[in-house]
Amino acid sequence: MPSTTTHSDGTILRDATNRYRRANREQGGAHGAFEGETRRTGGAPRAEVTVRRDTPPADVAELLGGDTSADVVVRARRMYDGERLVQLADTYIPADVAEAAGVEQVDTGVGGIISRMAEAGFAQAEILEDVAQHPASAAEAEALGVQSGDLLLIITHTGRTAEGRVVEVSRHILGPGWTLRFGVPVE
C-alpha cells in the first residue's frame, strides 16, 4: 500500500508506517518522502522552497537542545499536489548538520535531506511525530483556504541519530481533508 493516497473526493490518507524508508523516499529519483509518495499514487508533486539562516522558535530550540540563540537552517516549503496546496512545512536543522550535509540549497537531490544527512554521518535512526491541532494563523488560513483560527492538524517531526542527537525538527501544517494512519508492530 502506498504511504499516502489521495481519494477522488480530495481527501488525503497519510500512512506514516513506511514513508521515511530510504527506498520510498528515493524511488524513481524522488527528492524525499512527499515527492515519492505523491508520485506513487499518480499525483504531481511540487514544492516551493526557501532556505534561510535564523534562530528557532523556543519550542523547536528545546527539541534541538535548548539553545534559543543557536543558528539553524530553516527550509520553508509550500507543498503541492498539482495546483492544490496540501501542506506548509518548515524544517529546522542545526547549522553544523546542514553545512556537513549540504542542505542549504533548494534542491537537496534524490532522497532529500534525510539521505544527505545519512551520507554526512547524521543518519536518522529514530523519528518521532507528534500530531496536534493548531489554530490557523492569518497567513496559514489564506494559503490553505480556511478561516483564521480554524483548527488544522500539525505534525511535529523530530529526527534523531542513533546517538540521540536531534538533527531535524519539521512542522507540517496540513490543509483540510487529511487522515493520518500509524502502524504499530505487535510482538
N, C-alpha and C positions, 0 to 999 in steps of 0.2 A: 504494500500500500504506500502511495506517495506520502511524504511527510506533511504536505499541505495541499488541499484541494479547494477549488472554487466551484460552487454549485451553480446551476442555471439561474437560480434566484439571486445570485450575487453574494451569498453567504460564504464565508471562508472558514474551513476547518484546518487548524494548525495542530498537527500531531508532532510533539516535540521528541518522541521516542528516538528517532534516528536522524534528525535534521542536521546535527553537527558532525556526523561521521564524515571522515575525510572523503570517502568515495562519493557521498551525496553532495558535499559542498564543492567538489571538483568535477563532478560528472559533466562530460561534454564540454569541458573548458570553462565551466561556470566560475564566477568570481565570488563565490560564497554561498551560504545556505539558501538565502532568499532567491537568488538567481537560479540555482539548481532546482529547487523545489517548484518554482513557478514555471520553469521550462518543462519539467517532467509532467505537469498537468495541462500542458498546451497553452499556457499563458505567455504573455510578452513582458518579461521583467525589465525594468529600468530604474535607475536611481539617479537623483540629482544629489551630488556630494560636495560639501565644502569642508575644508580642513583648516584648523587654526590651532594656535597655542593659547592656553588660557589656564585659569585656576578652576578647580572643580567646585561644584556646589558642596555644601557641608556634608550632606548625607553620602555623596559619592566619595568625597575625601575620606570619610570614615571607613568606607569599604576598601579604599585603596591604601589604608594605613594610618589615617588620621591627620595628615598634614594639609590644612586648608590653604596653605600658600604654595604648595607644590605645583610645579609646572606639569601640565598634562597636554596631550594632543587630543583634540576633540574632532571627531568625524561626524558631522551632522548630515543626515540623509533624509530625503523625501523619497519613499519607495513606492513604485507604481506597478500595477499590472495593466499593461496597455496605457490608456489615458487616465485610469482610475487610481487616485492616490489612496493607498491602503494602509500606510503607516508612516509615522515620523520616528526616526531612530537616531539618538545621539549616543556615540560611543566615546568613552573617556579611557585613555591609555597613558600610563606613566611615560614621561618623556624619554627616559633611557630605554625603555622597551620599544617605543615607537621608532626611535633612532636606530637601534640594533636591527629591528625587523623591517625597516624601510617602508613604513606605512603612513608617511606624511604626505604622500602624493595621492591624488584622487583615485587612480587605478592601481589597486593592490595585487592584480594578477589572479591567476587561477587559484581557487580556494579561498581567496580573500585574506583578511588579516589573521585569521586563526592559523592558516597554513604558513604565512610569513613569520608569525611568532614561533611556530614549531621549528622552522628552519633556522631561526636565530637562537634556539635553545630555551625558548619560553613556551613549550608545548602546554596546552591546557589539558590537565588531567581530570579536572572536575568542573562542571558547570552547574550553577545553581540559578534557578529562575523563580523569582517571587512575582506573583500576579496579584494585582490590587486594582481597585477602582480609583480613578483620577479625574477630578473635575477639569474639563477642558478650559484652558486659558483662551483669551480672545483670539490670539494668533492660531492656536491649535484648532479652535472651533471654525475659524474662517477657512483654514486649509482643508479640514476634514468634512466640512459641510454640516456641522452640528451647531447647537446653541452654546454660547459661553456658559460654563458651569455644568453642562451635560456630563454625566459620568461615562468615561471611556475606560477600557482596560489598559493597564500599563504593565509591561513585563520588565522587571529589573534583572538583567542577565549579568551574573558575576562569574568570570572565568579565572580559575586558579591553577597554578602549576602543581606538580607532584610535591614540591617543597612547601606549598601553602601560600605562595605569593599571588596576590590578585594582580593580574596583568590586563584585565579588561572589565569595565562596567559599562553596560549598554542599557539605555532606556528605550523601549519600543512602545510608542503610544499608538494603539490600534484604532483605526476608523471603525464605524459601525459595522455590525454583521459578522463579527468573529466568534468562533467557538474554539476553545483550547482543549487539547487532549494530551494527557500524560500517561505513559505506560510505566508500570512498576513491576520489576521482576519478582516472582514469588518462588521461594525455595520449596 
